Amino acid sequence: MTKKLAVITGASSGIGEATAKRFSKEGHPVLMLARRLEKMESFNLPNSMSRKVDVTDRDSLVKAVKEAEDKFGPTDMLFNNAGIARLADIGNQNPSEWDEMININTNGVMNALYAVMDGMKSRKGGTIVNMSSIAGRKVYPDHTVYCGTKYFVHAISESIRSYLAPYDVRVVVISPGIIETEVLSGVLDKNTLKNYQDNKKRIGGGISADYVADMIYFAYNMPQNVLIQEMCVTPTRQEF
Ligand code: NDP
């Protein structure tokens, strides 16, 4: 059977990269979206399209999805993953960092939803996996706005899940703990970064993004009438 199109935002590194590779390995055509085009192209995935898209730019996101759908057929899976974590002491943080996180982690998520939702509704099928975090389930010092954006992802996911249920469209939320990716490159506050890294070291490090990709593929691969609503994954020793 011909496999259907998977669209992945934030596919140029980390969890998005691992998931794009996983879906590709399973035979799906894949649309990869992020700002670092050359990285996505360097993966050389068969049946794939890479587009330089900033998820805050709704028009270019919609255009890229349309282009991929014209080539590969309708989107059956959206991994709404692009995000940044500018963790910092809130009292000393430049508010421009709040804007960046809010724009990418909330508006970016809505833009990607917008690009696929109508099509999935009209076809009565599809799966949307929204990337939250353990920071979307509990709050941490130095995570203030990041937590806010991830709680946002939980809130809209619950609402959209009920809205899309009658159309047989599944909405999954995944909430990882510490995963080994480039995410810490977004942390500019030296103290916060040090505390995070010390904690990470203390628990023996983060886990591989490949496990998150496996979980997403598992949830996607269940029959369409089976919805794994939420998934939370952490290193075993991550007690915080
Ligand atoms: P990475 O930094 O490795 O990946 C982030 C991805 O998002 C990159 O591909 C980046 O691509 C993309 N991205 C960032 N901003 C934009 C933008 N404006 N437009 C398009 N793409 C963008 O980190 P992770 O893989 O860890 O992060 C993926 C998601 O997982 C994020 O939402 C993060 O919050 C979440 N998460 C991560 C955890 C972890 O411990 N690693 C834990 C819990 C959640 P580019 O820079 O090329 O645009």
Boltz pocket constraint, residues with backbone or C-beta under 6 A from the ligand:
constraints:
  - pocket:
      binder: B
      contacts: [[A, 9], [A, 10], [A, 11], [A, 12], [A, 13], [A, 14], [A, 15], [A, 16], [A, 33], [A, 34], [A, 35], [A, 36], [A, 37], [A, 53], [A, 54], [A, 55], [A, 56], [A, 80], [A, 81], [A, 82], [A, 83], [A, 84], [A, 85], [A, 104], [A, 108], [A, 131], [A, 132], [A, 133], [A, 134], [A, 175], [A, 176], [A, 177], [A, 178], [A, 179], [A, 180], [A, 181], [A, 182], [A, 183], [A, 184], [A, 206]]
      max_distance: 6.0
